[in-house]
Amino acid sequence: MREPCRAAQPWSGGGPGTSVAATQFADGVTHIALTPPVAPPTVTRCHATADSMIIRPSTGADLGRVLACQAADPVGLVPPDRYRGDLASRNYRPDWTWIAEQDGAIVARAVWWGPAASSYPHVLDCLHVSDAVPHWADLAAALLQAGHQAFRAAGAPDPPRYELRLPNAWRASADVSQAVRWRRAAAARAGLTQELERLRFEWTPAAGLPRATGRLVFRPEPDDEAFIAVFRQIATGSLDVITRREIAARGADRQAREDFALYRDMPGDRGWWRLAYTADGQLAGMILPNRNPYGAVVGYLGVLPALRGRGYIDDLVAETTRFHAARGEPRISATTDTTNQPMAAAFRRAGYQATGIRYVFMAPAAAPG
């Protein structure tokens, strides 16, 4: 269970009746023209009248206008307070927020997120387009492609993935399905052609603590290589889609080391991590309780292949939950793929509630080599 570049292709319009012209100048500003109108499904208070646009990264001077783009959209919004907070923590940056301007007004916005120490963003958090703009998927794709090109120049090995937060049973809502539809089209045109649906879970003290069975003994381990070795073993036969994809693209050892570094560099404490042993001293798995910038997370946990099928996953989830609860955490978050039903069932048995869906759009993994 996990928590957590190709060159952009020249943009071309997509959709019947769409006419698009795009020119990128040396200053990194892209000028595009779109014709003629087709009403988009999103509704915002950003208005425009001209038929040419400029796509560029925002600056500090744009903050008020970026925050003023209030969208009545059912998915993918970043509240102003969250935006300001993540700007202060450097998880958002002005140059990681790209805007499309028409006649001096912001008519589209893409907001990327990344670790505070990173030189490029890792995730697209927000994408929306004004109802005054025709061909919203085309404009959104142009915005993403311009950002991807800049992030690649900054060192990004792949285009940042797009994570769209959705409600449970989102397909039953016509408005949400429509909002997903045009974003999916934009993501695909920008090279994010692979999709993954993940369940979001949350535990709160009201659920009660999961029972500690005493079947496993949890011990700290100062040796980083010991954890890397367990990462490699747990990845064998994993149901996690990204783990399998990264092993195929990078190899088992590199995948293990990159995962280790990913969790080590999160805001939690490396000293929280534990290896799990059976009563007779056999290594059974590990837990990596952690934090992200917003609160406690399960982080990573897994059972070694030889000991799967014995219910030890429940012991790992329980120990992680009890660890965070003992520290007074008001909530613990976790995610797993919708296809990883054993992991989802373990969270539910431990009192975690499904709070929504994280829909991920990604570029294809690079070929090995």
DRENDO-1510 file (C-alpha; in Angstrom, 1 decimal, always signed):
<recs>
REC; n; res; u; v; w
REC; 1; MET; +0.0; +0.0; +0.0 .
REC; 2; ARG; +1.5; +3.3; -1.0 .
REC; 3; GLU; +0.4; +6.9; -0.2 .
REC; 4; PRO; +2.0; +9.3; -2.0 .
REC; 5; CYS; +10.4; +13.5; -18.6 .
REC; 6; ARG; +9.1; +13.0; -21.9 .
REC; 7; ALA; +9.1; +16.2; -24.0 .
REC; 8; ALA; +5.7; +17.7; -24.4 .
REC; 9; GLN; +4.3; +17.2; -27.9 .
REC; 10; PRO; +3.3; +20.3; -29.9 .
REC; 11; TRP; -0.3; +21.1; -29.0 .
REC; 12; SER; -3.0; +20.7; -31.6 .
REC; 13; GLY; -6.7; +21.2; -31.2 .
REC; 14; GLY; -8.9; +18.3; -30.8 .
REC; 15; GLY; -12.7; +18.3; -31.1 .
REC; 16; PRO; -15.0; +18.7; -34.1 .
REC; 17; GLY; -15.2; +22.3; -35.4 .
REC; 18; THR; -12.2; +23.4; -33.4 .
REC; 19; SER; -9.7; +25.8; -35.0 .
REC; 20; VAL; -6.6; +26.5; -33.0 .
REC; 21; ALA; -3.4; +28.5; -33.6 .
REC; 22; ALA; -0.6; +28.6; -31.1 .
REC; 23; THR; +2.7; +30.4; -31.1 .
REC; 24; GLN; +5.4; +30.2; -28.3 .
REC; 25; PHE; +7.8; +33.1; -28.0 .
REC; 26; ALA; +11.3; +33.0; -26.5 .
REC; 27; ASP; +10.1; +34.5; -23.2 .
REC; 28; GLY; +8.0; +31.4; -22.6 .
REC; 29; VAL; +4.7; +33.1; -23.2 .
REC; 30; THR; +2.3; +31.2; -25.5 .
REC; 31; HIS; -0.2; +33.1; -27.6 .
REC; 32; ILE; -3.1; +31.1; -28.8 .
REC; 33; ALA; -6.3; +31.7; -30.8 .
REC; 34; LEU; -9.5; +29.7; -30.5 .
REC; 35; THR; -12.6; +29.8; -32.7 .
REC; 36; PRO; -15.7; +29.7; -32.5 .
REC; 37; PRO; -17.8; +29.4; -29.3 .
REC; 38; VAL; -19.0; +26.1; -27.7 .
REC; 39; ALA; -20.2; +26.6; -24.2 .
REC; 40; PRO; -18.2; +24.8; -21.6 .
REC; 41; PRO; -19.8; +23.0; -18.6 .
REC; 42; THR; -17.8; +24.8; -15.9 .
REC; 43; VAL; -19.0; +28.1; -14.4 .
REC; 44; THR; -16.6; +30.8; -13.1 .
REC; 45; ARG; -16.7; +34.5; -12.4 .
REC; 46; CYS; -13.7; +35.1; -14.8 .
REC; 47; HIS; -15.0; +36.7; -18.0 .
REC; 48; ALA; -13.4; +37.4; -21.3 .
REC; 49; THR; -14.4; +38.6; -24.7 .
REC; 50; ALA; -11.5; +38.5; -27.1 .
REC; 51; ASP; -10.6; +35.5; -29.2 .
REC; 52; SER; -6.8; +35.4; -28.5 .
REC; 53; MET; -5.1; +34.4; -25.3 .
REC; 54; ILE; -1.8; +34.4; -23.5 .
REC; 55; ILE; -0.6; +31.3; -21.5 .
REC; 56; ARG; +2.1; +32.0; -18.9 .
REC; 57; PRO; +3.2; +31.2; -15.4 .
REC; 58; SER; +1.7; +33.5; -12.8 .
REC; 59; THR; +3.8; +36.0; -10.7 .
REC; 60; GLY; +3.3; +37.3; -7.2 .
REC; 61; ALA; +1.5; +40.3; -8.7 .
REC; 62; ASP; -1.2; +38.0; -10.0 .
REC; 63; LEU; -2.2; +36.6; -6.6 .
REC; 64; GLY; -5.3; +38.7; -6.1 .
REC; 65; ARG; -6.6; +37.8; -9.6 .
REC; 66; VAL; -5.8; +34.1; -9.2 .
REC; 67; LEU; -7.7; +34.0; -5.9 .
REC; 68; ALA; -10.6; +35.9; -7.4 .
REC; 69; CYS; -11.3; +33.2; -10.0 .
REC; 70; GLN; -14.2; +31.6; -8.0 .
REC; 71; ALA; -15.5; +28.6; -9.9 .
REC; 72; ALA; -18.8; +26.8; -9.3 .
REC; 73; ASP; -17.3; +23.5; -10.4 .
REC; 74; PRO; -18.1; +20.2; -8.7 .
REC; 75; VAL; -14.5; +18.9; -8.6 .
REC; 76; GLY; -10.9; +20.0; -8.5 .
REC; 77; LEU; -10.9; +23.3; -6.7 .
REC; 78; VAL; -8.3; +24.7; -4.3 .
REC; 79; PRO; -9.9; +27.0; -1.7 .
REC; 80; PRO; -8.2; +30.5; -1.3 .
REC; 81; ASP; -7.0; +29.7; +2.3 .
REC; 82; ARG; -5.4; +26.5; +1.2 .
REC; 83; TYR; -3.8; +28.3; -1.7 .
REC; 84; ARG; -2.3; +31.0; +0.5 .
REC; 85; GLY; -1.1; +28.4; +3.1 .
REC; 86; ASP; +0.6; +26.3; +0.5 .
REC; 87; LEU; +2.2; +29.4; -1.0 .
REC; 88; ALA; +3.6; +30.2; +2.4 .
REC; 89; SER; +5.0; +26.7; +2.8 .
REC; 90; ARG; +6.4; +26.7; -0.8 .
REC; 91; ASN; +4.2; +23.7; -1.8 .
REC; 92; TYR; +2.6; +26.0; -4.3 .
REC; 93; ARG; +4.7; +28.6; -6.2 .
REC; 94; PRO; +3.7; +31.5; -8.4 .
REC; 95; ASP; +5.6; +29.9; -11.3 .
REC; 96; TRP; +3.9; +26.5; -10.6 .
REC; 97; THR; +0.5; +28.2; -11.2 .
REC; 98; TRP; -0.1; +28.7; -14.9 .
REC; 99; ILE; -2.8; +31.0; -16.3 .
REC; 100; ALA; -4.5; +31.7; -19.6 .
REC; 101; GLU; -5.4; +35.4; -20.0 .
REC; 102; GLN; -7.9; +36.8; -22.5 .
REC; 103; ASP; -8.3; +40.6; -22.8 .
REC; 104; GLY; -6.5; +41.0; -19.5 .
REC; 105; ALA; -8.7; +38.5; -17.6 .
REC; 106; ILE; -7.7; +35.1; -16.2 .
REC; 107; VAL; -9.9; +32.6; -18.0 .
REC; 108; ALA; -8.1; +29.3; -17.1 .
REC; 109; ARG; -5.9; +28.2; -14.3 .
REC; 110; ALA; -3.7; +25.2; -13.6 .
REC; 111; VAL; -2.2; +24.8; -10.1 .
REC; 112; TRP; +0.6; +22.4; -9.5 .
REC; 113; TRP; +1.9; +21.2; -6.1 .
REC; 114; GLY; +5.3; +20.0; -5.0 .
REC; 115; PRO; +7.6; +19.4; -2.0 .
REC; 116; ALA; +9.0; +22.6; -0.5 .
REC; 117; ALA; +12.6; +21.7; -1.4 .
REC; 118; SER; +11.8; +20.6; -5.0 .
REC; 119; SER; +12.8; +22.5; -8.1 .
REC; 120; TYR; +9.7; +21.3; -10.0 .
REC; 121; PRO; +6.1; +20.2; -9.0 .
REC; 122; HIS; +5.0; +16.6; -8.6 .
REC; 123; VAL; +1.2; +16.9; -8.9 .
REC; 124; LEU; -1.5; +19.0; -10.6 .
REC; 125; ASP; -4.0; +19.9; -8.0 .
REC; 126; CYS; -6.5; +22.2; -9.8 .
REC; 127; LEU; -7.5; +22.7; -13.4 .
REC; 128; HIS; -10.5; +24.9; -14.5 .
REC; 129; VAL; -11.6; +27.0; -17.4 .
REC; 130; SER; -14.1; +29.9; -17.7 .
REC; 131; ASP; -17.5; +29.4; -19.1 .
REC; 132; ALA; -16.7; +32.4; -21.4 .
REC; 133; VAL; -14.1; +30.3; -23.3 .
REC; 134; PRO; -14.9; +27.9; -26.2 .
REC; 135; HIS; -13.2; +24.5; -26.4 .
REC; 136; TRP; -12.4; +24.3; -22.7 .
REC; 137; ALA; -10.6; +20.9; -23.1 .
REC; 138; ASP; -8.3; +22.3; -25.8 .
REC; 139; LEU; -7.4; +25.4; -23.8 .
REC; 140; ALA; -6.8; +23.2; -20.7 .
REC; 141; ALA; -4.5; +20.9; -22.7 .
REC; 142; ALA; -2.5; +23.9; -24.0 .
REC; 143; LEU; -2.1; +25.1; -20.4 .
REC; 144; LEU; -0.9; +21.7; -19.3 .
REC; 145; GLN; +1.5; +21.3; -22.2 .
REC; 146; ALA; +3.1; +24.7; -21.5 .
REC; 147; GLY; +3.6; +23.9; -17.9 .
REC; 148; HIS; +5.0; +20.4; -18.7 .
REC; 149; GLN; +7.6; +21.9; -21.0 .
REC; 150; ALA; +8.7; +24.4; -18.3 .
REC; 151; PHE; +8.9; +21.7; -15.6 .
REC; 152; ARG; +10.9; +19.4; -17.9 .
REC; 153; ALA; +13.4; +22.3; -18.4 .
REC; 154; ALA; +13.5; +22.6; -14.6 .
REC; 155; GLY; +14.5; +18.9; -14.2 .
REC; 156; ALA; +11.2; +17.0; -14.0 .
REC; 157; PRO; +11.8; +13.5; -15.3 .
REC; 158; ASP; +8.1; +13.0; -16.2 .
REC; 159; PRO; +5.1; +15.3; -16.5 .
REC; 160; PRO; +3.5; +15.8; -13.1 .
REC; 161; ARG; +0.6; +13.5; -12.6 .
REC; 162; TYR; -2.9; +15.0; -12.2 .
REC; 163; GLU; -4.8; +13.9; -9.1 .
REC; 164; LEU; -8.5; +14.7; -9.2 .
REC; 165; ARG; -10.4; +14.4; -5.9 .
REC; 166; LEU; -13.9; +13.0; -6.5 .
REC; 167; PRO; -16.8; +12.0; -4.3 .
REC; 168; ASN; -17.7; +8.4; -3.7 .
REC; 169; ALA; -20.1; +7.1; -6.5 .
REC; 170; TRP; -19.1; +10.0; -8.6 .
REC; 171; ARG; -20.2; +8.3; -11.8 .
REC; 172; ALA; -23.9; +8.6; -10.6 .
REC; 173; SER; -23.6; +12.5; -10.8 .
REC; 174; ALA; -24.1; +13.9; -14.3 .
REC; 175; ASP; -22.4; +17.2; -13.3 .
REC; 176; VAL; -19.3; +15.4; -11.8 .
REC; 177; SER; -19.1; +13.0; -14.7 .
REC; 178; GLN; -19.2; +16.0; -17.2 .
REC; 179; ALA; -16.5; +17.8; -15.2 .
REC; 180; VAL; -14.3; +14.7; -15.3 .
REC; 181; ARG; -14.9; +14.1; -19.0 .
REC; 182; TRP; -13.4; +17.3; -20.3 .
REC; 183; ARG; -10.5; +17.1; -17.8 .
REC; 184; ARG; -9.7; +13.6; -19.0 .
REC; 185; ALA; -9.7; +14.8; -22.6 .
REC; 186; ALA; -7.3; +17.7; -21.7 .
REC; 187; ALA; -5.0; +15.4; -19.7 .
REC; 188; ALA; -4.8; +12.9; -22.5 .
REC; 189; ARG; -4.0; +15.6; -25.1 .
REC; 190; ALA; -1.2; +16.8; -22.7 .
REC; 191; GLY; +0.3; +13.3; -22.6 .
REC; 192; LEU; -1.3; +12.0; -19.3 .
REC; 193; THR; -2.9; +9.0; -21.0 .
REC; 194; GLN; -2.8; +6.4; -18.2 .
REC; 195; GLU; -5.5; +6.4; -15.5 .
REC; 196; LEU; -5.7; +5.0; -12.0 .
REC; 197; GLU; -8.6; +5.2; -9.5 .
REC; 198; ARG; -7.7; +5.1; -5.8 .
REC; 199; LEU; -9.9; +5.0; -2.7 .
REC; 200; ARG; -9.4; +7.6; +0.0 .
REC; 201; PHE; -9.8; +6.5; +3.6 .
REC; 202; GLU; -9.9; +8.3; +7.0 .
REC; 203; TRP; -9.8; +7.2; +10.6 .
REC; 204; THR; -10.9; +9.3; +13.5 .
REC; 205; PRO; -11.0; +8.5; +17.2 .
REC; 206; ALA; -14.8; +8.2; +17.0 .
REC; 207; ALA; -14.2; +4.9; +15.2 .
REC; 208; GLY; -12.3; +3.4; +18.2 .
REC; 209; LEU; -8.9; +1.8; +18.2 .
REC; 210; PRO; -8.4; -1.4; +16.3 .
REC; 211; ARG; -7.5; -4.3; +18.5 .
REC; 212; ALA; -3.8; -5.2; +19.0 .
REC; 213; THR; -3.5; -9.0; +18.7 .
REC; 214; GLY; +0.1; -9.3; +19.9 .
REC; 215; ARG; +0.9; -11.7; +17.0 .
REC; 216; LEU; +3.6; -9.5; +15.7 .
REC; 217; VAL; +6.5; -7.6; +17.4 .
REC; 218; PHE; +7.4; -4.2; +16.0 .
REC; 219; ARG; +11.0; -3.0; +16.2 .
REC; 220; PRO; +12.8; +0.1; +15.0 .
REC; 221; GLU; +15.6; -0.4; +12.6 .
REC; 222; PRO; +18.4; +2.2; +12.1 .
REC; 223; ASP; +19.8; +0.5; +9.0 .
REC; 224; ASP; +18.3; +2.0; +5.9 .
REC; 225; GLU; +19.4; -0.9; +3.8 .
REC; 226; ALA; +17.3; -3.2; +5.9 .
REC; 227; PHE; +14.2; -1.2; +4.9 .
REC; 228; ILE; +15.2; -1.1; +1.3 .
REC; 229; ALA; +15.5; -4.8; +1.2 .
REC; 230; VAL; +12.0; -5.2; +2.6 .
REC; 231; PHE; +10.7; -2.7; +0.0 .
REC; 232; ARG; +12.1; -5.0; -2.7 .
REC; 233; GLN; +10.5; -8.1; -1.1 .
REC; 234; ILE; +7.1; -6.6; -0.6 .
REC; 235; ALA; +6.9; -5.4; -4.2 .
REC; 236; THR; +6.9; -9.0; -5.4 .
REC; 237; GLY; +3.4; -9.8; -6.3 .
REC; 238; SER; +2.1; -6.4; -5.2 .
REC; 239; LEU; -1.4; -5.4; -6.1 .
REC; 240; ASP; -0.3; -1.7; -6.2 .
REC; 241; VAL; -0.5; -0.5; -9.8 .
REC; 242; ILE; +2.2; +2.2; -9.5 .
REC; 243; THR; +4.6; -0.2; -7.8 .
REC; 244; ARG; +4.3; -2.7; -10.6 .
REC; 245; ARG; +4.6; +0.0; -13.2 .
REC; 246; GLU; +7.8; +1.4; -11.6 .
REC; 247; ILE; +9.4; -2.0; -11.3 .
REC; 248; ALA; +8.7; -2.7; -15.0 .
REC; 249; ALA; +10.2; +0.7; -15.9 .
REC; 250; ARG; +13.1; +1.1; -13.5 .
REC; 251; GLY; +13.8; -2.4; -12.0 .
REC; 252; ALA; +13.2; -3.7; -8.5 .
REC; 253; ASP; +16.3; -2.2; -6.8 .
REC; 254; ARG; +15.8; +1.3; -8.1 .
REC; 255; GLN; +12.1; +1.2; -7.4 .
REC; 256; ALA; +12.8; +0.2; -3.8 .
REC; 257; ARG; +15.4; +2.9; -3.3 .
REC; 258; GLU; +13.2; +5.6; -4.8 .
REC; 259; ASP; +10.3; +4.6; -2.6 .
REC; 260; PHE; +12.5; +4.6; +0.5 .
REC; 261; ALA; +13.7; +8.1; -0.4 .
REC; 262; LEU; +10.1; +9.3; -1.0 .
REC; 263; TYR; +8.9; +8.3; +2.4 .
REC; 264; ARG; +12.1; +9.4; +4.2 .
REC; 265; ASP; +11.7; +12.9; +2.8 .
REC; 266; MET; +8.1; +13.3; +3.9 .
REC; 267; PRO; +7.4; +15.5; +7.0 .
REC; 268; GLY; +7.2; +12.5; +9.3 .
REC; 269; ASP; +10.0; +11.0; +11.4 .
REC; 270; ARG; +12.2; +8.2; +10.1 .
REC; 271; GLY; +12.3; +7.0; +13.7 .
REC; 272; TRP; +8.6; +6.0; +13.6 .
REC; 273; TRP; +9.3; +3.2; +11.1 .
REC; 274; ARG; +9.1; -0.4; +12.3 .
REC; 275; LEU; +9.9; -3.8; +11.0 .
REC; 276; ALA; +7.4; -6.5; +12.0 .
REC; 277; TYR; +8.4; -9.9; +13.3 .
REC; 278; THR; +6.4; -13.0; +14.2 .
REC; 279; ALA; +6.7; -14.5; +17.7 .
REC; 280; ASP; +9.4; -16.8; +16.5 .
REC; 281; GLY; +11.5; -14.0; +15.1 .
REC; 282; GLN; +10.6; -14.3; +11.4 .
REC; 283; LEU; +10.5; -11.0; +9.5 .
REC; 284; ALA; +6.9; -10.5; +8.4 .
REC; 285; GLY; +6.7; -7.0; +7.0 .
REC; 286; MET; +7.0; -3.3; +7.9 .
REC; 287; ILE; +5.1; -0.2; +8.6 .
REC; 288; LEU; +6.1; +3.4; +7.8 .
REC; 289; PRO; +3.8; +5.7; +9.7 .
REC; 290; ASN; +4.2; +9.2; +8.3 .
REC; 291; ARG; +2.8; +12.7; +7.8 .
REC; 292; ASN; +2.2; +14.8; +4.7 .
REC; 293; PRO; +1.9; +18.7; +5.0 .
REC; 294; TYR; -1.7; +18.3; +6.1 .
REC; 295; GLY; -1.7; +15.6; +8.7 .
REC; 296; ALA; -1.0; +12.0; +9.7 .
REC; 297; VAL; -1.0; +9.3; +7.0 .
REC; 298; VAL; -0.7; +5.6; +7.1 .
REC; 299; GLY; +2.3; +6.1; +4.7 .
REC; 300; TYR; +3.4; +2.6; +3.6 .
REC; 301; LEU; +2.9; -0.9; +4.9 .
REC; 302; GLY; +3.2; -4.4; +3.6 .
REC; 303; VAL; +3.5; -8.1; +4.3 .
REC; 304; LEU; +6.3; -10.2; +2.9 .
REC; 305; PRO; +5.1; -12.6; +0.1 .
REC; 306; ALA; +5.8; -15.8; +2.1 .
REC; 307; LEU; +3.5; -14.7; +5.0 .
REC; 308; ARG; +0.6; -13.3; +3.0 .
REC; 309; GLY; -2.9; -14.8; +3.5 .
REC; 310; ARG; -2.5; -15.1; +7.3 .
REC; 311; GLY; -4.2; -11.8; +8.3 .
REC; 312; TYR; -1.0; -10.0; +9.2 .
REC; 313; ILE; -2.2; -7.0; +7.2 .
REC; 314; ASP; -4.7; -6.3; +9.9 .
REC; 315; ASP; -1.9; -6.2; +12.5 .
REC; 316; LEU; +0.1; -3.7; +10.4 .
REC; 317; VAL; -2.9; -1.4; +9.9 .
REC; 318; ALA; -3.8; -1.7; +13.6 .
REC; 319; GLU; -0.3; -0.9; +14.8 .
REC; 320; THR; +0.0; +2.1; +12.5 .
REC; 321; THR; -3.3; +3.4; +13.6 .
REC; 322; ARG; -2.5; +2.9; +17.3 .
REC; 323; PHE; +0.9; +4.6; +16.8 .
REC; 324; HIS; -0.7; +7.8; +15.4 .
REC; 325; ALA; -3.5; +7.7; +17.9 .
REC; 326; ALA; -1.1; +7.6; +20.8 .
REC; 327; ARG; +0.5; +10.8; +19.4 .
REC; 328; GLY; -2.9; +12.5; +19.6 .
REC; 329; GLU; -3.6; +12.7; +15.9 .
REC; 330; PRO; -7.2; +13.8; +15.2 .
REC; 331; ARG; -7.4; +11.9; +11.9 .
REC; 332; ILE; -5.3; +9.5; +9.9 .
REC; 333; SER; -5.5; +9.4; +6.1 .
REC; 334; ALA; -4.8; +6.5; +3.7 .
REC; 335; THR; -5.3; +5.6; +0.0 .
REC; 336; THR; -5.2; +2.4; -2.0 .
REC; 337; ASP; -6.1; +1.4; -5.5 .
REC; 338; THR; -9.7; +0.4; -6.1 .
REC; 339; THR; -8.3; -2.9; -7.5 .
REC; 340; ASN; -6.5; -3.6; -4.2 .
REC; 341; GLN; -9.5; -5.0; -2.4 .
REC; 342; PRO; -7.6; -6.8; +0.3 .
REC; 343; MET; -6.0; -3.5; +1.4 .
REC; 344; ALA; -9.3; -1.7; +1.3 .
REC; 345; ALA; -11.0; -4.4; +3.3 .
REC; 346; ALA; -8.3; -4.2; +6.0 .
REC; 347; PHE; -8.8; -0.4; +6.3 .
REC; 348; ARG; -12.5; -0.9; +6.7 .
REC; 349; ARG; -12.0; -3.6; +9.4 .
REC; 350; ALA; -9.8; -1.1; +11.3 .
REC; 351; GLY; -12.6; +1.5; +11.4 .
REC; 352; TYR; -11.5; +3.6; +8.4 .
REC; 353; GLN; -14.2; +5.3; +6.4 .
REC; 354; ALA; -14.1; +5.7; +2.6 .
REC; 355; THR; -14.2; +9.5; +2.1 .
REC; 356; GLY; -13.8; +9.7; -1.6 .
REC; 357; ILE; -11.9; +8.9; -4.8 .
REC; 358; ARG; -8.5; +10.1; -6.0 .
REC; 359; TYR; -8.5; +9.8; -9.8 .
REC; 360; VAL; -5.0; +9.9; -11.2 .
REC; 361; PHE; -3.9; +10.7; -14.7 .
REC; 362; MET; -0.3; +9.9; -15.6 .
REC; 363; ALA; +2.2; +9.8; -18.5 .
REC; 364; PRO; +3.2; +6.4; -19.6 .
REC; 365; ALA; +6.2; +5.0; -17.7 .
REC; 366; ALA; +9.5; +5.5; -19.5 .
REC; 367; ALA; +10.9; +2.4; -21.2 .
REC; 368; PRO; +13.6; +0.5; -19.3 .
REC; 369; GLY; +17.1; +1.4; -20.1 .
</recs>
